[in-house]
């Protein structure tokens, strides 16, 4: 079985970001930097549910 590496756009989608944002960033950054930038993101939905669980 072969494992496929996901592309930068798929990583951005996993981080709940729009394709529109990805397209804007891809005009000024290379693929490697786009991967690195997603490492600094925080998924808003995850933080929301963590905080909700903590304070309820």
C-alpha positions in Angstrom: 0.0 0.0 0.0 1.3 3.4 -0.9 0.8 6.4 1.3 0.2 9.7 -0.4 1.6 13.0 1.0 -1.1 15.6 1.4 -0.7 18.8 -0.5 -0.5 22.2 1.2 -4.0 23.2 0.1 -5.4 20.0 1.9 -3.5 21.0 5.0 -5.1 24.4 5.0 -8.5 22.8 4.6 -7.8 20.6 7.6 -7.1 23.8 9.6 -10.5 25.1 8.7 -9.2 27.8 6.3 -10.8 28.8 3.0 -9.4 28.0 -0.4 -9.5 31.7 -1.0 -7.0 32.3 1.8 -4.8 29.6 0.4 -4.8 31.1 -3.1 -3.8 34.5 -1.7 -0.9 33.0 0.3 0.3 30.8 -2.6 0.9 33.8 -4.7 3.6 35.1 -2.4 4.9 31.9 -0.7 6.3 28.6 -1.9 4.8 25.2 -1.0 7.3 24.6 1.8 6.4 27.9 3.5 2.7 27.1 3.2 3.2 23.9 5.1 5.3 25.7 7.7 2.6 28.3 8.2 0.0 25.8 8.9 2.1 24.5 11.8 1.5 27.9 13.5 -2.3 27.8 13.1 -4.8 27.0 15.8 -8.0 25.3 14.8 -10.8 27.5 16.0 -13.3 24.8 16.3 -11.0 22.7 18.6 -10.3 25.7 20.8 -14.0 26.5 21.0 -15.0 23.1 22.2 -12.1 22.8 24.7 -13.0 26.1 26.3 -16.7 25.2 26.2 -15.9 21.9 28.1 -13.7 23.7 30.6 -16.2 26.4 31.5 -19.4 24.3 31.6 
